[in-house]
Amino acid sequence: MADDKTTSAPAEPTPAPPRGSVERRNLDQHRRLRFRRHRRRAFIRSVYSLPSLATLGNAICGFASIYIAGLVSSPAGARDSIAAWFSDPSHRFIWSAWLIFIAMLFDALDGRLARFARHTTDFGGQLDSLADVISFGAAPAFLALQMFKFHIADQISLPLFVTRLVWAFGAIYLSCAAIRLARFNVSNEHGEQHHFSFLGLPSPGAAGAVAALALIFDSLEADAPRLARVALYALPIVLLSAGLLMVATIRYPHLVNRYLRGKKTVPRLIAMLAVGLLLVVNLKLTLAIGLLAYAYSGLAGHLFRMVRRYRRPDQTSMSGAA
């Protein structure tokens, strides 16, 4: 039997329009537009990933700070020369503190990148808080406990109650940081107009106050060892108070959005110039004093307002009696 199926001849390809014709110019223009759209989409996708990369850089710096603070001195001739250098007590704690400050830079950068790309999402906010728990919750507490153990607990025979109490202060600090960040996630609103102040001490400010004592100790250890020891003994107090200030209902200003953006007045410019000169003269002490001043400025202002509030009824009653 003959095969009933019919085979159709393959369609011939459509010939390209000749060069210089209107059809060819339209086709080339369509290809260029399609290539530009594809390149723009690839650029937008890469820009959208930058805030998350900065947030992960924040978390990595916090993890590195914990790792360096927990290093044990390596014997001479160790294979890993970098780890041996970081494990030296003269480098170990100061670099752990500097990594917390680098994490603070990444934390400030990811929000700027998200607003620059106009791509602020709930996923980015959740990821940012998870990274902050590592860098500004676990890392400062671990650094403070390791410094207190190495410089005080291992040198002086302290009662067991004291060492456990200091560990409890670190646990309280970590718990307060987690509560502070969870509260921020629940009440957070997108947009810079909602970020001119914080309810409670921000976790980077609390971490900076704890790491500031490491800077003070490193700056004063050689020239003023007694003052350096005072910074060590103040570590548990600062650790506990910074943790409690994070969950307090005290307002703290957002320094960048409130003071560094917008119109610059002459007194503000002079103050910025003075701070810049002090940073050049002594970076560690200026940075440490500034962070400690910011951490306790909210508490000082709150106490000042309470005193004024209690004094006003007395003044009004005296004027009424007169």
C-alpha positions as CSV (number, residue, x, y, z in Angstrom):
1,M,0.0,0.0,0.0
2,A,1.2,3.4,-0.8
3,D,1.9,5.7,2.1
4,D,-0.9,8.2,2.6
5,K,1.2,10.6,4.6
6,T,2.3,13.7,2.8
7,T,5.5,15.5,3.6
8,S,5.6,19.3,3.4
9,A,8.8,20.9,2.2
10,P,10.7,22.9,4.9
11,A,9.9,26.6,4.9
12,E,12.6,28.7,3.5
13,P,14.1,31.3,5.9
14,T,12.9,34.8,5.4
15,P,15.7,36.8,3.8
16,A,17.1,39.7,5.8
17,P,16.2,43.1,4.5
18,P,18.9,44.7,2.5
19,R,21.2,47.2,4.2
20,G,20.1,50.8,4.1
21,S,16.4,49.9,3.7
22,V,13.8,51.2,6.1
23,E,12.9,47.6,7.3
24,R,16.6,47.0,8.1
25,R,16.9,50.2,10.1
26,N,13.7,49.4,12.0
27,L,15.0,45.8,12.8
28,D,18.4,47.1,14.0
29,Q,16.7,49.7,16.2
30,H,14.4,47.0,17.7
31,R,17.4,44.8,18.5
32,R,19.2,47.7,20.2
33,L,16.2,48.5,22.3
34,R,15.8,44.9,23.3
35,F,19.5,44.7,24.3
36,R,19.2,47.9,26.4
37,R,16.2,46.6,28.2
38,H,18.0,43.3,29.0
39,R,21.1,45.2,30.2
40,R,18.9,47.5,32.3
41,R,17.1,44.6,33.9
42,A,20.5,42.9,34.7
43,F,21.8,46.1,36.3
44,I,18.6,46.6,38.4
45,R,18.8,43.0,39.6
46,S,22.5,43.5,40.6
47,V,21.6,46.8,42.4
48,Y,18.7,45.1,44.3
49,S,21.2,42.5,45.7
50,L,23.6,45.1,47.0
51,P,21.7,45.9,50.3
52,S,21.5,42.2,51.1
53,L,25.2,41.8,50.4
54,A,26.0,44.7,52.8
55,T,23.8,43.1,55.5
56,L,25.6,39.8,55.1
57,G,28.9,41.7,55.4
58,N,27.6,43.1,58.7
59,A,26.9,39.5,59.9
60,I,30.3,38.2,58.7
61,C,32.1,41.0,60.6
62,G,30.2,40.1,63.8
63,F,31.0,36.5,63.4
64,A,34.7,37.4,62.8
65,S,34.7,39.6,65.9
66,I,33.5,36.6,68.0
67,Y,36.0,34.3,66.4
68,I,39.0,36.7,67.0
69,A,37.9,37.4,70.6
70,G,37.9,33.7,71.4
71,L,41.3,32.9,69.9
72,V,43.9,31.3,72.2
73,S,47.5,32.3,71.9
74,S,49.2,30.1,69.3
75,P,52.7,28.7,69.9
76,A,55.7,30.1,68.0
77,G,56.1,28.7,64.5
78,A,52.4,28.0,64.0
79,R,51.4,27.3,60.5
80,D,48.6,29.9,60.3
81,S,50.6,33.1,60.8
82,I,47.5,35.4,60.5
83,A,45.6,33.5,63.3
84,A,48.8,33.6,65.4
85,W,49.0,37.4,64.9
86,F,45.3,37.9,65.9
87,S,45.6,35.6,68.9
88,D,48.2,37.8,70.4
89,P,46.5,39.6,73.4
90,S,47.8,43.0,72.1
91,H,45.9,42.5,68.8
92,R,43.1,40.2,69.8
93,F,40.6,42.4,71.6
94,I,41.2,45.6,69.7
95,W,40.6,44.0,66.4
96,S,37.5,42.3,67.7
97,A,36.3,45.8,68.6
98,W,37.2,47.2,65.2
99,L,35.3,44.5,63.5
100,I,32.2,45.6,65.4
101,F,32.7,49.1,64.1
102,I,33.1,47.9,60.6
103,A,29.8,46.0,61.1
104,M,28.3,49.3,62.0
105,L,29.4,50.8,58.7
106,F,27.9,47.9,56.8
107,D,24.7,48.3,58.9
108,A,24.5,52.0,57.9
109,L,25.3,51.2,54.3
110,D,22.7,48.6,53.6
111,G,19.8,51.0,54.4
112,R,21.3,53.7,52.2
113,L,21.7,51.2,49.3
114,A,18.1,50.0,49.7
115,R,16.8,53.6,49.6
116,F,19.1,54.4,46.7
117,A,17.7,51.4,44.7
118,R,14.2,52.2,45.9
119,H,13.8,48.6,46.9
120,T,13.0,48.5,50.7
121,T,11.4,45.1,51.5
122,D,10.3,43.3,54.6
123,F,12.8,40.6,53.8
124,G,15.7,43.1,54.0
125,G,14.4,44.4,57.3
126,Q,14.2,40.8,58.8
127,L,17.7,40.0,57.4
128,D,19.1,43.2,58.9
129,S,17.8,42.4,62.3
130,L,19.2,38.8,62.2
131,A,22.6,40.2,61.3
132,D,22.4,42.8,64.1
133,V,21.8,40.1,66.7
134,I,25.1,38.6,65.7
135,S,27.2,41.8,65.4
136,F,25.6,44.0,68.0
137,G,24.2,41.4,70.4
138,A,26.4,38.3,70.6
139,A,29.8,39.9,69.5
140,P,29.9,42.8,72.1
141,A,28.8,40.5,75.0
142,F,31.4,37.9,74.1
143,L,34.1,40.5,73.7
144,A,33.3,42.0,77.1
145,L,33.3,38.6,78.8
146,Q,36.6,37.6,77.2
147,M,38.3,40.8,78.1
148,F,37.1,40.6,81.7
149,K,38.2,37.0,82.0
150,F,41.6,37.5,80.4
151,H,42.6,40.7,82.2
152,I,40.9,40.4,85.6
153,A,39.4,37.0,86.3
154,D,42.5,35.1,85.3
155,Q,44.8,37.5,87.1
156,I,42.9,38.0,90.4
157,S,41.2,35.3,92.4
158,L,37.6,36.4,92.2
159,P,34.7,34.7,94.0
160,L,32.7,32.4,91.8
161,F,29.6,34.5,92.4
162,V,31.3,37.5,90.7
163,T,32.3,35.6,87.6
164,R,28.9,34.1,87.2
165,L,27.3,37.5,87.7
166,V,29.4,39.0,85.0
167,W,28.3,36.1,82.7
168,A,24.7,36.8,83.6
169,F,25.2,40.5,82.6
170,G,26.4,39.3,79.2
171,A,23.3,37.1,78.9
172,I,21.0,40.0,79.8
173,Y,22.7,42.2,77.2
174,L,22.2,39.6,74.5
175,S,18.5,39.1,75.5
176,C,17.8,42.8,75.5
177,A,19.4,43.1,72.1
178,A,17.1,40.4,70.7
179,I,14.1,42.0,72.3
180,R,15.1,45.4,71.0
181,L,15.5,44.2,67.4
182,A,12.2,42.2,67.5
183,R,10.4,45.3,68.7
184,F,12.0,47.3,65.9
185,N,10.8,44.7,63.3
186,V,7.2,44.9,64.6
187,S,7.0,48.7,64.7
188,N,9.3,49.5,61.7
189,E,7.9,51.6,58.9
190,H,9.6,52.2,55.5
191,G,10.8,55.7,54.7
192,E,13.4,58.0,56.2
193,Q,10.6,60.3,57.6
194,H,10.0,57.6,60.2
195,H,13.6,57.2,61.3
196,F,14.5,60.5,62.9
197,S,14.5,58.9,66.4
198,F,14.6,55.5,68.1
199,L,12.6,54.2,71.0
200,G,15.4,52.9,73.2
201,L,19.1,52.8,72.6
202,P,19.8,51.4,69.1
203,S,21.7,48.1,69.1
204,P,24.7,49.6,67.2
205,G,24.9,52.4,69.8
206,A,24.9,49.8,72.6
207,A,27.5,47.7,70.9
208,G,29.6,50.8,70.3
209,A,29.5,51.7,74.0
210,V,30.8,48.2,74.9
211,A,33.5,48.2,72.2
212,A,34.5,51.7,73.2
213,L,35.9,50.4,76.5
214,A,38.2,48.1,74.5
215,L,39.5,51.2,72.6
216,I,40.0,53.1,75.9
217,F,41.9,50.2,77.4
218,D,44.1,49.8,74.3
219,S,44.9,53.6,74.3
220,L,45.7,53.9,78.0
221,E,47.3,50.6,78.8
222,A,50.9,51.8,78.1
223,D,50.6,55.4,79.4
224,A,48.0,55.2,82.1
225,P,47.6,51.6,83.3
226,R,45.4,52.6,86.3
227,L,42.9,54.3,84.1
228,A,43.0,51.3,81.7
229,R,42.1,49.0,84.7
230,V,39.1,51.3,85.5
231,A,37.9,50.7,81.9
232,L,38.1,47.0,82.5
233,Y,36.2,47.1,85.8
234,A,33.5,49.3,84.1
235,L,32.9,46.7,81.4
236,P,30.2,44.7,83.3
237,I,28.4,47.9,84.3
238,V,28.4,49.3,80.8
239,L,27.3,45.9,79.5
240,L,24.3,45.7,81.8
241,S,23.3,49.3,81.5
242,A,23.6,49.4,77.7
243,G,21.4,46.3,77.5
244,L,18.7,47.8,79.7
245,L,18.8,51.1,77.7
246,M,18.0,49.1,74.5
247,V,14.7,48.0,75.9
248,A,13.9,51.3,77.7
249,T,11.3,53.7,76.5
250,I,13.7,56.6,76.1
251,R,14.0,58.4,72.8
252,Y,17.4,58.6,71.0
253,P,18.0,60.7,68.0
254,H,19.1,59.3,64.7
255,L,22.4,61.2,64.3
256,V,22.7,60.9,60.5
257,N,19.1,61.8,59.6
258,R,18.7,64.5,62.1
259,Y,22.1,66.3,62.2
260,L,24.1,65.3,59.1
261,R,21.4,65.7,56.5
262,G,19.5,68.8,55.4
263,K,20.6,72.4,55.9
264,K,23.9,72.9,57.7
265,T,24.0,75.8,60.2
266,V,27.2,77.6,61.2
267,P,27.3,76.1,64.7
268,R,26.7,72.6,63.3
269,L,29.5,73.0,60.8
270,I,31.9,74.2,63.5
271,A,30.9,71.2,65.7
272,M,31.5,68.8,62.8
273,L,34.9,70.4,62.1
274,A,35.9,70.1,65.8
275,V,34.9,66.4,65.9
276,G,36.9,65.8,62.7
277,L,40.0,67.4,64.2
278,L,39.7,65.4,67.4
279,L,39.4,62.2,65.4
280,V,42.6,63.1,63.6
281,V,44.4,63.9,66.9
282,N,43.3,60.8,68.7
283,L,41.0,58.5,66.8
284,K,40.4,55.8,69.5
285,L,39.7,58.1,72.5
286,T,37.5,60.5,70.5
287,L,35.5,57.6,69.0
288,A,35.2,55.9,72.4
289,I,34.1,59.0,74.3
290,G,31.6,60.0,71.5
291,L,30.0,56.5,71.6
292,L,29.7,56.5,75.4
293,A,28.3,60.0,75.4
294,Y,25.6,59.0,72.8
295,A,24.7,55.8,74.8
296,Y,24.1,57.7,78.0
297,S,22.8,61.0,76.5
298,G,19.3,59.6,76.4
299,L,19.3,58.6,80.0
300,A,20.8,61.9,81.1
301,G,18.2,63.9,79.1
302,H,15.4,61.7,80.5
303,L,16.6,62.3,84.1
304,F,16.9,66.0,83.4
305,R,13.3,66.2,82.1
306,M,12.1,64.3,85.2
307,V,13.8,66.8,87.5
308,R,12.3,69.7,85.7
309,R,8.8,68.1,85.8
310,Y,9.1,67.6,89.6
311,R,10.3,71.1,90.1
312,R,7.4,72.8,88.2
313,P,4.6,72.0,90.7
314,D,6.8,73.4,93.6
315,Q,7.3,76.6,91.6
316,T,3.6,77.0,90.8
317,S,2.6,76.4,94.4
318,M,5.1,79.0,95.6
319,S,3.8,81.6,93.2
320,G,0.2,80.8,94.2
321,A,1.0,81.2,97.9
322,A,2.7,84.6,97.2
